[in-house]
Amino acid sequence: MVISLLVFLPIFVSPVVYILGRRNGKLRDDAVIVFTFCMLALAVFQAVSVASILSDAEDAASASGLPGLDIPGVFVYGLSFTADGFRAVYSLVTAIMWAGTTLFSKEYFAHEREGLDRYWMFVILTLGATQGVMLSADLMTSFVFFEILSLTSFTWVIHEETQGAIRAAYTYLFIAVIGGLVLFMGLLLVRETCGTLAFSDLAAAVSSASQDPASGRRIFAGAVCILFGFGCKAGMFPVHVWLPKAHPVAPSPGSALLSGILTKVGVYGIIMTATQALFGSRAFGLLIFTLGLVTMFLGALLALFSVNLKRTLACSSMSQIGFILTGIGMATFTNALGEAHGEEGVTLALSGAMLHMVNHSLLKLVLFMAAGVVVMNLHKLNLDEIRGWGRNKIFLKIAFALGGLGISGVPLFNGYISKTMLHEGIVHGIEVTESMAGMGGVHAFFRIGEWVFLISGGFTFAYMLKLFICVFLEKNRDESVQAVYDENPVCMNLASTVAVFGSSLFMVILGQPLIMTRIAALMNGREEILEFAAFTLENLKGGFISLGIGALLYIVVVRRVLMRDGSYVNLWPAGFDLEDMLYRPLLTKWLPDIGGAVARVFGENLILTPVCRCIVFFGSLIGRSLCDSTDALILLLRKTIVREMPVRARRDMNPTRTEVFLRDTNEAVSTIFASFSFALAMTCVGVLMILGVLAYVLFF
């Protein structure tokens, strides 16, 4: 019952929120806050129930009576949900994020009226879709709700409808659509080979099917496709390009959810695929570990160079996702070594990855809401322009400081424990591979990976120092501007203070080892993690190495290289952008050029030229039909339910409610309907329908 309410109640409530907003904006805002706190209460009840069931069981595998929900016959395979420790905790974190951001949003959007009904409808709809992913019991259910939230969260990015927001939204949607199609292809490969996508049966099915080398290769190929698809949402390199662009242009509450939760939807898919399907694959573990290292270091480097407050936090999110991926990769690799070698390493790496997911969500809730306070007061994000604004804003200063200390891994704050577990997981992998035959190259790679981990942690401390000192300690270069900044120490109302400052207390509460180890044991079912000692000299040494590197980077690089004449400068090459350097040229120029060259060279010599011509003809006909049908649908909608209503002169000052509704609806959706993004979305829906039919034919 609780699962069905968490997943489906927001989906049914979302249109009610839209209709309510058309009548009374204040009532809509209050209703959204009350609703999200009700969802939080449901998530708390579910988490407590699951914790009670698991505590009574001898181990996680023997626990019975866990909440579940099966809906057969939907989307061919049906929908299936369950709530174990990991899912219950992350369902709770999701509810906390939504409750905190909606409470803060009332003041943030106080002076904005355009598009809020649309925004809140999709925010609530995305809440249900996110809960659907987090509570899914199989990969197909995850995929269905994953695609729903990809489309609904697109409206957050494009909400401001500026040129930058529209471009970032197109990039976000493009990556989401491509990722979804590749993910679906991977699911079909695994389903066809193993016969199931249920998490509870997947490990045994993969083990059985992998006895055949050809089946093993198909499963691995499918898992790589799944990794790519979920990696698109997680912000994993090389499909991270949307993340640094979408966060700065989205409203700050939306940025908090994009960074804190929607990236974790992708991580959830990766961690479930790795641990349930390919937990015995060294190659898959090394692949995730390698991509994690690149994502971690590149994100930290981009954040250090950035001079935009929200872009820095966005690049930081990319880096922290890299930290989590290294833990997933190391846990997968060490598990493949067997219990005699890898059990301790699996426990440390997996616990660190899961805890850092929780920590990063709550950290970005605080940091992006703090950035939102700056935006709603100054409407600026450039570091030189906001410099010194927070010097006398005591509650905001403390909240941002706690978030910075947590994400930097300072002892006694939440990020330290999860990062220490991740580091110890890498150290264990180094120790194990050192004594194993044929592992010399892997051993050397892990040693390099450890230093990339420590240096990336140093980068984190350096860019958080940069932000905190700039906004909350330094004075603005213009004394008159600083005088204006210092006039009023009050920067937010009581509700926003409760949301921002109250959320920051998690950084201290979750910094206690007793609490964190119990959460880790609940999430991964490994009771041995309760014995983890976070504050040993060896563990503290790794944390202080990163902090020392960060302090040195701030003094040498930030103050002497990234500042010129007392101003912060961005020295990152303007054209050094993977999207502009690779993806856009690949799709718009290189592929057509290659296709044309192949046609010129081989076109006249093909044996099956008539067949090829038929394929080209019907392919172009189908493509043209898709485009034309989209245009026809838009035209039909504009001529019918969303047409501009001609208002008679005598009704100009007193239109009917129906006329107002139709007129405002037309204005709200015209931008999206007339854009490339809508055509892309409709094409995606059509392709998914075709793939669904093919899947049904193949498997039934």
Secondary structure, DSSP 8 states (H G I E B T S, - for coil): -HHHHHHHHHHHHHHHHHHHHHH-HHHHHHHHHHHHHHHHHHHHHHHHHHHHHHHHSSSGGG-----EEEETTSTTT-EEEE--HHHHHHHHHHHHHHHHHHHHHHHHTTT--TTHHHHHHHHHHHHHHHHHHHTBSBHHHHHHHHHHHHHHTHHHHTTT--HHHHHHHHHHHHHHHHHHHHHHHHHHHHHHHHS--BHHHHHHHHHHHTTSHHHHHHHHHHHHHHHHHHHHHHT-TTS-TTHHHHHHHS-HHHHHHIIIIIHHHHHHHHHHHHHHTSTT-HHHHHHHHHHHHHHHHHHHHHHHH--BHHHHHHHHHHHHHHHHHHHHHHHHHHHHT-HHHHHHHHHHHHHHHHHHHHHHHHHHHHHHHHHHHHHHHH---BHHHHTTTTTT-HHHHHHHHHHHHHHTT-TTSHHHHHHHHHHHHHHHHHHHHHTSTT-HHHHHHHHHHHHHHHHHHHHHHHHHHHHHIIIIIS--SSHHHHHHHHH----S-HHHHHHHHHHHTHHHHTTSHHHHHHHHHHHH--GGGGG--TTSHHHHHHHHHHHHHHHHHIIIIITTTSEETTEE---S-TT--HIIIIIHHIIIIIHHHHHHHHHHHHGGG-TTHHHHHHHHHHHHHHHHHHHHHHHHHHHHHHHTTT------GGGTTS--HHHHHHHHHHHHHHHHHTSHHHHHHHHHHHHHHHHHHHHHHHH-
